[in-house]
C-alpha cells in the first residue's frame, strides 16, 4: 500500500525533478530573481533549509552542496 502511494507521488512530480539531456543531468529551478531561486530550492523535497543560518543543504545522487544566501 505504501509503495503504491510513493510510486504514484513520484510519477506525479517526476517532471519537476531532474532532467537528463545531452549526457548531463539538469536541475530545474526558478531564477527570475534571487528570492524566487531560493524559494524554489527550499520547496524541493530533497533540500533541507535552515532559516536561521540562511542555508540550503542538498544531498542526493546527483547533487551535494550547500547554498548560503543573505536576505
The first five atom37 places (N, CA, C, CB, O) and aatype in JSON, in Angstrom:
{
  "aatype": [20, 20, 20, 20, 20, 20, 20, 20, 20, 20, 20, 20, 20, 20, 20, 20, 20, 20, 20, 20, 20, 20, 20, 20, 20, 20, 20, 20, 20, 20, 20, 20, 20, 20, 20, 20, 20, 20, 20, 20, 20, 20, 20, 20, 20, 20, 20, 20, 20, 20, 20, 20, 20, 20, 20, 20, 20, 20, 20, 20, 20, 20, 20, 20, 20, 20, 20, 20, 20, 20, 20],
  "atom_mask": [
    [1, 1, 1, 1, 1],
    [1, 1, 1, 1, 1],
    [1, 1, 1, 1, 1],
    [1, 1, 1, 1, 1],
    [1, 1, 1, 1, 1],
    [1, 1, 1, 1, 1],
    [1, 1, 1, 1, 1],
    [1, 1, 1, 1, 1],
    [1, 1, 1, 1, 1],
    [1, 1, 1, 1, 1],
    [1, 1, 1, 1, 1],
    [1, 1, 1, 1, 1],
    [1, 1, 1, 1, 1],
    [1, 1, 1, 1, 1],
    [1, 1, 1, 1, 1],
    [1, 1, 1, 1, 1],
    [1, 1, 1, 1, 1],
    [1, 1, 1, 1, 1],
    [1, 1, 1, 1, 1],
    [1, 1, 1, 1, 1],
    [1, 1, 1, 1, 1],
    [1, 1, 1, 1, 1],
    [1, 1, 1, 1, 1],
    [1, 1, 1, 1, 1],
    [1, 1, 1, 1, 1],
    [1, 1, 1, 1, 1],
    [1, 1, 1, 1, 1],
    [1, 1, 1, 1, 1],
    [1, 1, 1, 1, 1],
    [1, 1, 1, 1, 1],
    [1, 1, 1, 1, 1],
    [1, 1, 1, 1, 1],
    [1, 1, 1, 1, 1],
    [1, 1, 1, 1, 1],
    [1, 1, 1, 1, 1],
    [1, 1, 1, 1, 1],
    [1, 1, 1, 1, 1],
    [1, 1, 1, 1, 1],
    [1, 1, 1, 1, 1],
    [1, 1, 1, 1, 1],
    [1, 1, 1, 1, 1],
    [1, 1, 1, 1, 1],
    [1, 1, 1, 1, 1],
    [1, 1, 1, 1, 1],
    [1, 1, 1, 1, 1],
    [1, 1, 1, 1, 1],
    [1, 1, 1, 1, 1],
    [1, 1, 1, 1, 1],
    [1, 1, 1, 1, 1],
    [1, 1, 1, 1, 1],
    [1, 1, 1, 1, 1],
    [1, 1, 1, 1, 1],
    [1, 1, 1, 1, 1],
    [1, 1, 1, 1, 1],
    [1, 1, 1, 1, 1],
    [1, 1, 1, 1, 1],
    [1, 1, 1, 1, 1],
    [1, 1, 1, 1, 1],
    [1, 1, 1, 1, 1],
    [1, 1, 1, 1, 1],
    [1, 1, 1, 1, 1],
    [1, 1, 1, 1, 1],
    [1, 1, 1, 1, 1],
    [1, 1, 1, 1, 1],
    [1, 1, 1, 1, 1],
    [1, 1, 1, 1, 1],
    [1, 1, 1, 1, 1],
    [1, 1, 1, 1, 1],
    [1, 1, 1, 1, 1],
    [1, 1, 1, 1, 1],
    [1, 1, 1, 1, 1]
  ],
  "atom_positions": [
    [[0.83, -1.2, 0.0], [0.0, 0.0, 0.0], [0.86, 1.26, 0.0], [-0.94, 0.0, 1.21], [0.65, 2.16, -0.81]],
    [[1.84, 1.32, 0.91], [2.71, 2.49, 1.0], [3.52, 2.65, -0.28], [3.65, 2.39, 2.21], [3.64, 3.76, -0.81]],
    [[4.09, 1.55, -0.79], [4.9, 1.6, -2.01], [4.08, 2.11, -3.19], [5.48, 0.22, -2.32], [4.58, 2.87, -4.02]],
    [[2.83, 1.69, -3.26], [1.95, 2.16, -4.34], [1.73, 3.67, -4.24], [0.6, 1.43, -4.28], [1.74, 4.37, -5.26]],
    [[1.53, 4.18, -3.03], [1.32, 5.62, -2.83], [2.59, 6.42, -3.17], [0.9, 5.91, -1.38], [2.51, 7.49, -3.77]],
    [[3.74, 5.88, -2.78], [5.01, 6.56, -3.08], [5.25, 6.58, -4.58], [6.19, 5.85, -2.36], [5.65, 7.61, -5.13]],
    [[5.01, 5.46, -5.25], [5.18, 5.4, -6.7], [4.25, 6.38, -7.4], [4.92, 3.97, -7.21], [4.66, 7.05, -8.35]],
    [[3.02, 6.48, -6.94], [2.06, 7.43, -7.51], [2.54, 8.87, -7.31], [0.66, 7.24, -6.87], [2.44, 9.69, -8.23]],
    [[3.07, 9.18, -6.14], [3.58, 10.53, -5.85], [4.78, 10.84, -6.75], [3.97, 10.67, -4.36], [4.86, 11.93, -7.32]],
    [[5.7, 9.89, -6.87], [6.89, 10.1, -7.71], [6.48, 10.34, -9.16], [7.85, 8.89, -7.62], [7.0, 11.24, -9.82]],
    [[5.56, 9.55, -9.66], [5.11, 9.73, -11.05], [4.44, 11.08, -11.25], [4.15, 8.62, -11.44], [4.56, 11.68, -12.32]],
    [[3.73, 11.55, -10.24], [3.04, 12.84, -10.36], [4.04, 14.01, -10.41], [2.07, 13.04, -9.17], [3.83, 14.96, -11.16]],
    [[5.12, 13.93, -9.61], [6.05, 15.05, -9.51], [7.36, 14.81, -10.25], [6.34, 15.33, -8.08], [8.27, 15.64, -10.17]],
    [[7.47, 13.71, -10.97], [8.72, 13.36, -11.65], [9.18, 14.48, -12.6], [8.54, 12.05, -12.44], [10.38, 14.74, -12.7]],
    [[8.25, 15.13, -13.27], [8.61, 16.17, -14.24], [9.27, 17.39, -13.57], [7.37, 16.62, -15.01], [9.89, 18.2, -14.26]],
    [[9.15, 17.52, -12.26], [9.74, 18.66, -11.57], [11.12, 18.35, -10.98], [8.82, 19.12, -10.47], [11.76, 19.24, -10.42]],
    [[11.57, 17.11, -11.11], [12.85, 16.72, -10.54], [13.97, 16.99, -11.54], [12.83, 15.23, -10.13], [14.08, 18.09, -12.07]],
    [[14.78, 16.01, -11.79], [15.92, 16.17, -12.68], [15.58, 15.76, -14.11], [17.1, 15.36, -12.17], [14.72, 14.91, -14.34]],
    [[16.28, 16.39, -15.05], [16.16, 16.03, -16.46], [17.51, 15.52, -16.94], [15.67, 17.24, -17.31], [18.55, 15.95, -16.45]],
    [[17.48, 14.63, -17.89], [18.71, 14.13, -18.5], [18.68, 14.55, -19.96], [18.85, 12.57, -18.34], [17.8, 14.14, -20.72]],
    [[19.68, 15.37, -20.36], [19.73, 15.86, -21.72], [21.18, 15.98, -22.17], [19.01, 17.22, -21.84], [22.01, 16.53, -21.45]],
    [[21.48, 15.47, -23.33], [22.81, 15.55, -23.94], [23.91, 15.03, -23.01], [23.11, 16.98, -24.33], [25.0, 15.59, -22.97]],
    [[23.62, 13.99, -22.26], [24.62, 13.38, -21.4], [24.79, 14.06, -20.05], [25.93, 13.37, -22.09], [25.7, 13.72, -19.3]],
    [[23.91, 15.02, -19.71], [24.01, 15.74, -18.45], [22.67, 15.74, -17.74], [24.5, 17.19, -18.67], [21.62, 15.73, -18.38]],
    [[22.71, 15.74, -16.42], [21.5, 15.9, -15.63], [21.29, 17.39, -15.4], [21.59, 15.13, -14.28], [22.22, 18.11, -15.04]],
    [[20.08, 17.86, -15.61], [19.75, 19.26, -15.4], [18.86, 19.38, -14.16], [19.04, 19.87, -16.64], [17.98, 18.55, -13.93]],
    [[19.11, 20.4, -13.38], [18.42, 20.64, -12.13], [17.56, 21.9, -12.3], [19.44, 20.8, -10.94], [18.1, 23.01, -12.3]],
    [[16.24, 21.74, -12.46], [15.39, 22.9, -12.72], [15.13, 23.73, -11.46], [14.07, 22.45, -13.33], [14.91, 23.19, -10.38]],
    [[15.15, 25.04, -11.62], [14.8, 25.94, -10.53], [14.41, 27.28, -11.13], [15.98, 26.11, -9.53], [14.81, 27.6, -12.25]],
    [[13.65, 28.05, -10.42], [13.28, 29.39, -10.86], [14.43, 30.35, -10.58], [11.98, 29.88, -10.16], [15.0, 30.33, -9.49]],
    [[14.76, 31.17, -11.54], [15.85, 32.12, -11.29], [15.5, 33.5, -11.83], [17.15, 31.63, -11.93], [16.39, 34.25, -12.25]],
    [[14.22, 33.85, -11.82], [13.82, 35.19, -12.25], [14.44, 36.26, -11.35], [12.3, 35.31, -12.26], [14.89, 37.3, -11.83]],
    [[14.45, 35.99, -10.07], [15.09, 36.87, -9.1], [15.8, 35.96, -8.09], [14.04, 37.83, -8.4], [15.45, 34.79, -7.97]],
    [[16.77, 36.47, -7.38], [17.43, 35.65, -6.37], [16.45, 35.1, -5.33], [18.51, 36.46, -5.67], [16.59, 33.96, -4.89]],
    [[15.46, 35.89, -4.94], [14.49, 35.43, -3.94], [13.66, 34.25, -4.47], [13.55, 36.59, -3.54], [13.42, 33.29, -3.74]],
    [[13.24, 34.32, -5.73], [12.49, 33.21, -6.32], [13.35, 31.96, -6.44], [11.96, 33.6, -7.69], [12.86, 30.84, -6.26]],
    [[14.63, 32.13, -6.73], [15.52, 30.99, -6.83], [15.63, 30.29, -5.48], [16.92, 31.44, -7.33], [15.53, 29.06, -5.4]],
    [[15.81, 31.06, -4.42], [15.92, 30.49, -3.07], [14.61, 29.8, -2.69], [16.28, 31.58, -2.04], [14.63, 28.69, -2.16]],
    [[13.47, 30.45, -2.95], [12.18, 29.84, -2.61], [11.95, 28.56, -3.4], [11.04, 30.84, -2.89], [11.38, 27.6, -2.88]],
    [[12.38, 28.53, -4.65], [12.23, 27.34, -5.47], [13.06, 26.19, -4.91], [12.65, 27.63, -6.91], [12.59, 25.05, -4.84]],
    [[14.28, 26.48, -4.51], [15.15, 25.44, -3.95], [14.65, 24.95, -2.6], [16.57, 25.96, -3.81], [14.75, 23.76, -2.29]],
    [[14.11, 25.85, -1.79], [13.56, 25.46, -0.49], [12.39, 24.5, -0.68], [13.1, 26.72, 0.31], [12.2, 23.58, 0.12]],
    [[11.62, 24.7, -1.72], [10.45, 23.86, -1.98], [10.75, 22.46, -2.49], [9.59, 24.53, -2.94], [9.86, 21.62, -2.5]],
    [[11.98, 22.2, -2.9], [12.32, 20.87, -3.41], [12.37, 19.87, -2.25], [13.68, 20.9, -4.15], [12.92, 20.19, -1.19]],
    [[11.81, 18.67, -2.41], [11.72, 17.73, -1.3], [13.05, 17.18, -0.81], [10.85, 16.61, -1.69], [13.12, 16.65, 0.3]],
    [[14.1, 17.28, -1.6], [15.39, 16.71, -1.21], [16.33, 17.74, -0.6], [16.05, 16.06, -2.41], [17.47, 17.42, -0.29]],
    [[15.87, 18.96, -0.43], [16.69, 20.01, 0.19], [16.26, 20.22, 1.63], [16.58, 21.32, -0.61], [15.09, 20.08, 1.98]],
    [[17.22, 20.58, 2.45], [16.94, 20.93, 3.85], [17.3, 22.4, 4.02], [17.76, 20.02, 4.86], [18.37, 22.85, 3.61]],
    [[16.4, 23.14, 4.64], [16.57, 24.59, 4.76], [16.74, 24.96, 6.23], [15.36, 25.34, 4.15], [15.96, 24.54, 7.08]],
    [[17.76, 25.75, 6.51], [17.97, 26.29, 7.85], [17.76, 27.8, 7.75], [19.41, 25.94, 8.41], [18.63, 28.52, 7.26]],
    [[16.6, 28.25, 8.21], [16.23, 29.67, 8.08], [17.15, 30.57, 8.9], [14.78, 29.87, 8.52], [17.51, 31.66, 8.46]],
    [[17.53, 30.11, 10.09], [18.4, 30.92, 10.96], [19.75, 31.2, 10.31], [18.61, 30.23, 12.31], [20.23, 32.33, 10.32]],
    [[20.35, 30.16, 9.75], [21.67, 30.3, 9.12], [21.58, 30.74, 7.67], [22.43, 28.99, 9.21], [22.6, 30.96, 7.02]],
    [[20.35, 30.86, 7.14], [20.11, 31.2, 5.74], [20.94, 30.29, 4.83], [20.46, 32.68, 5.47], [21.76, 30.74, 4.04]],
    [[20.69, 29.0, 4.99], [21.46, 27.98, 4.28], [20.51, 26.9, 3.76], [22.54, 27.36, 5.2], [19.55, 26.52, 4.42]],
    [[20.81, 26.42, 2.54], [20.08, 25.31, 1.95], [21.08, 24.19, 1.72], [19.35, 25.73, 0.62], [22.1, 24.38, 1.06]],
    [[20.78, 23.0, 2.26], [21.65, 21.84, 2.11], [20.98, 20.87, 1.13], [21.91, 21.14, 3.49], [19.78, 20.62, 1.21]],
    [[21.76, 20.35, 0.21], [21.25, 19.37, -0.73], [22.21, 18.2, -0.81], [21.03, 20.01, -2.12], [23.41, 18.38, -0.99]],
    [[21.68, 17.0, -0.67], [22.49, 15.79, -0.79], [21.61, 14.7, -1.38], [23.09, 15.36, 0.59], [20.68, 14.22, -0.74]],
    [[21.92, 14.32, -2.61], [21.21, 13.26, -3.31], [22.18, 12.65, -4.32], [19.92, 13.8, -4.0], [23.31, 13.11, -4.42]],
    [[21.77, 11.65, -5.08], [22.71, 11.01, -6.01], [23.26, 11.92, -7.1], [22.03, 9.85, -6.66], [24.28, 11.6, -7.7]],
    [[22.61, 13.05, -7.36], [23.03, 13.93, -8.44], [23.73, 15.21, -7.98], [21.84, 14.3, -9.26], [24.47, 15.82, -8.74]],
    [[23.49, 15.6, -6.75], [23.96, 16.9, -6.28], [24.26, 16.83, -4.79], [22.92, 18.0, -6.56], [23.48, 16.28, -4.01]],
    [[25.39, 17.4, -4.41], [25.72, 17.52, -3.0], [26.34, 18.89, -2.8], [26.68, 16.38, -2.52], [27.36, 19.21, -3.41]],
    [[25.72, 19.71, -1.97], [26.28, 21.03, -1.76], [25.5, 21.83, -0.74], [26.32, 21.78, -3.06], [24.48, 21.4, -0.21]],
    [[26.03, 23.01, -0.48], [25.42, 23.95, 0.47], [25.32, 25.3, -0.22], [26.25, 24.05, 1.8], [26.28, 25.76, -0.83]],
    [[24.16, 25.94, -0.11], [23.96, 27.26, -0.66], [23.71, 28.21, 0.5], [22.78, 27.29, -1.67], [22.77, 28.01, 1.27]],
    [[24.54, 29.23, 0.63], [24.35, 30.27, 1.63], [23.77, 31.49, 0.93], [25.71, 30.62, 2.36], [24.24, 31.87, -0.14]],
    [[22.77, 32.1, 1.52], [22.17, 33.28, 0.94], [21.98, 34.34, 2.02], [20.82, 32.93, 0.27], [22.06, 34.05, 3.22]],
    [[21.75, 35.56, 1.58], [21.55, 36.66, 2.53], [20.33, 37.44, 2.09], [22.81, 37.59, 2.62], [20.23, 37.86, 0.94]],
    [[19.39, 37.63, 3.02], [18.15, 38.37, 2.72], [18.29, 39.78, 3.22], [16.91, 37.69, 3.35], [17.36, 40.58, 3.07]]
  ]
}
